[in-house]
Amino acid sequence: MTIENTESQMRKGLLELCILGIIRKEKEAYPSDIAEQLKLAKLVVLEGTLYPLLTRLKNAGMLDYRWEESPSGPPRKYYSLTGEGLKFYTQLRNSWEELSTSVHHLTNTI
């Protein structure tokens, strides 16, 4: 057991919440922009992780997408939350708040 493995597992568990949060905040988002925001927040995620997760969320009815022509390459897929996705995000956010409060309470040494 290493700290790196444990940290990695904690990050993976929060990826859906963070990705949905980014899309909610931006109204719609291009995958490379999502990856950049995750990177800036020190939640680095590989494209091999991000794209399957976006597809899974889309197939579950949480996300929708639209294509936009790009002047410098292939068309771009922009993701947005569906009504069900917004509801799911809100539930995840509430669960995170409760969990975060509990962990803080249990681990606060002061």
N, C-alpha and C positions, 0 to 999 in steps of 0.2 A: 504494500500500500504506500502510495506517495501522495504528497500534497498536490502535485500536478494532476494526477488522475482524479482526485476528489474535486478539485477546482473545475476541471473539465466537465465532470458529471453535473455539478451545480449549474454551470453555464448552459449546458445542453437542456437542462430542465426548464430554463427560463427563455429559451430562444423563441418559442411560439408567442409568448407574451410580448417580448421585445419587438418582434417582427410585426405583429398586429398593431402594437402601439405606434411604431414608425409609420405604418400605412394610415392609421387613423389620424395621426397628427398631420401628415402631408396630404391627406385626402386620396392620393394615389401615389404609387412609387414604382420606380424602375428597379429591378433586382440589384444592379451594380450600385445604385444609390443607397439601397437598404444595406448592402454589404459595407459600404463606406461608413454609414452611420454606426453600424455595429463595431467596426474597426475603431472609430473615434472613441467609442465608449469602452474600448478594450475588451470587446466581446467578438474577437476575430472569428469569422466563420468562413469555411471554404465554399466555393461555388458548388462543389459536390455535395455539400450539406444543405445549402440554401435552396437550390432549385427543386430538389425532391420535397423539401418541406413546403415550399410555395405550392407545388403541385398537389400535395396531400391536403393542404388547407383549401385549395380551390375545389378539389374533388369532394371535400366534406361540406361544401356550400358556404364556407367562411369568406372566400375571396371571389371576386370577379376580375376580369381583365379586359383591356382594350388594346388593339394594335395601333401604333402610330408610325407613320413613315419616317425614316431617318434620312437626313441629307447626306450622311456619310457611312452608309452601310445598310444592313438589313433592317426591316421594321422592328420596332421596340414594343415589348409587352409591358404595359403599365397595370399594376394591381391596385384594386380598391376593395374596401370592406363591403360585404353584403349586410343586410339588416341582421341576419343570423350571425355574421362575423362580428358585428358591433356588440351584439348581445353576449357572444362568447368571450370577446375581449373584456367586457365589463365584468363578467363572472371570474375570469382569470385574474384580472386586476384586483378584485375584491379578495379572492383567495390569497393572492400574493401579499396584500396588506395585512390580512389576518396572520399568515405564516410569518411574515417579517416581524410583526409585533411580538408574536410568541417567541421567536428565536431571540429577539433583542431582550425580551424579559428574562429568558432563561440563561442567557450568556452575559448579561450586563453584570459586571463585578463591582460596580460602585453603588 
